[in-house]
Amino acid sequence: MKTAIKDLKALDQKYVWHPFTQMRDWTDEEILVIDRAEDCYLIDTEDRRYIDGVSSLWCNVHGHQIKKINQAVKDQLDKVAHSTFLGLSNVPAVLLAKKLIQSAPRGLARVFYSDSGSEAMEIALKMAYQYWQVRKNPRPKKNKFVHLELAYHGDTIGSVSVGGIDLFHQVYKPLLFETYSAFSPYCYRCKFGLKKESCKRECFQELEHLVAKHHEELVAIVVEPLVQGAAGMIDQPSGYLTKIRELADRYDVLLICDEVATGFGRTGTMFACDQESVTPDIMAVAKGITGGYLPLAATLVKEKIYEAFLGDYGEFKAFFHGHTYTANPLACAAALANLEIFEEDKTLETLQPKIALMKHRLEKIRALKHVGDVRQVGFMAGIELVRDKSTKKPYDLTEKRGIGVCKRARKYGVIMRPLGNVIVLMPPLGIAENLLEELLNVTEKCIREETESSGHC
Ligand SMILES: *Cc1c(COP(=O)(O)O)cnc(C)c1O
């Protein structure tokens, strides 16, 4: 057994290239090979158990090895694993589409499937652009998008074009299409030096000016509703999303909401948009859709978007997009079971006290010497570490403080992954309260060890 584990690590190092990873740092000590999972624990090949502190990168919902989802996938496997969705349909994909529309913000009417969040966004951008070209009163000049700084919408070229995280995106700049970028409401580091409680949403006014000036050429406003996840859990002041919806309506620009991270209960409601009763024209979902089981994504649109693509065959108005595995039946079956559990187990109801518990514990963490800001939207939280709390001076990224905290957490049986200097907490919605407390205790302990002691581990 032991040699087998060593072999696996050696094989990984010999053959594999991991995503978003500096492979030079991929040492023996660093590699952890997951063998199986149970409830909210991941278990490695050496039988060590770890709390899944970031929901296997923000996608796991009810936990691992959920009986109902396991069974749904097995049952589907005994019928058909895959058949194409180009010119054919399949049972779970149809049923899931209905269920998605029933749970989505009112007014979204059609589901277009894909395989990842990036692709769901790529589709949203293509659809939005094409909508203005093919609709009854075409607006051919509309060919630009406006998005927020620090946005993350995926890592394909289109989704990177509307992104704004320099660390990930800078190198590809020459390949990207041109966009307008507006300030992001990063209140802790407000560009205007204002306070959230007393500001007049000056950052929003910048977006407003951009849209007012360029609306003739604007296809859509692209936004992560309520919270910019990958930017470091940057939460928007309340009413911000509503203002964006009004702005889009006022200037006849579409609103694309990227609910890839926020969807399926992560913010405490089914979708983040629900909290401001906003219906986007186009909404992208992925991560939590299958409960964290299989790759699947979807782009939901209003009927008016869908209708614009209707026409005689010879008008070639069809939406020419689709991949080999689009609407994979196994993934759709998992997603359907995932959504049924939300109803059967009242997932959103039982989540509320856990959100409160997290909030309470985070206040204690906020008081730590090197914690500059704590941001929480539902069950998504970010803890921003700073070198100097009074001046908000950040740690240099090369100090790898975020990575340092997460490395320490592993020793205490917790898997976490930081975003630069921001420690991310995003456990599965189904986590038990005692486990959630353990996760928060370990987080606090590791932040203290990493930032308050001078010794090295
Ligand atoms: C993760 C994420 C994406 C990309 O999803 P993938 O499935 O990784 O392609 C897009 N938008 C947001 C807001 C995300 O958090």
The ligand as an SDF file (V2000), in Angstrom:
LIG
                    3D

 15 15  0  0  0  0  0  0  0  0999 V2000
  -15.5390   29.5360  -11.1550 C   0  0  0  0  0  0  0  0  0  0  0  0
  -16.1940   30.6510  -11.8450 C   0  0  0  0  0  0  0  0  0  0  0  0
  -16.3050   30.6700  -13.2470 C   0  0  0  0  0  0  0  0  0  0  0  0
  -15.6830   29.6200  -14.1070 C   0  0  0  0  0  0  0  0  0  0  0  0
  -16.2640   28.3580  -13.9340 O   0  0  0  0  0  0  0  0  0  0  0  0
  -15.4650   27.0550  -14.4290 P   0  0  0  0  0  0  0  0  0  0  0  0
  -16.4290   25.9620  -14.2080 O   0  0  0  0  0  0  0  0  0  0  0  0
  -14.2610   26.9720  -13.5490 O   0  0  0  0  0  0  0  0  0  0  0  0
  -15.1320   27.2620  -15.8450 O   0  0  0  0  0  0  0  0  0  0  0  0
  -16.9940   31.7040  -13.8170 C   0  0  0  0  0  0  0  0  0  0  0  0
  -17.5360   32.6890  -13.0870 N   0  0  0  0  0  0  0  0  0  0  0  0
  -17.4490   32.7100  -11.7350 C   0  0  0  0  0  0  0  0  0  0  0  0
  -18.1050   33.8090  -10.9840 C   0  0  0  0  0  0  0  0  0  0  0  0
  -16.7690   31.7020  -11.0730 C   0  0  0  0  0  0  0  0  0  0  0  0
  -16.6360   31.7330   -9.7420 O   0  0  0  0  0  0  0  0  0  0  0  0
  1  2  1  0
  2  3  1  0
  2 14  2  0
  3  4  1  0
  3 10  2  0
  4  5  1  0
  5  6  1  0
  6  7  2  0
  6  8  1  0
  6  9  1  0
 10 11  1  0
 11 12  2  0
 12 13  1  0
 12 14  1  0
 14 15  1  0
M  END
$$$$
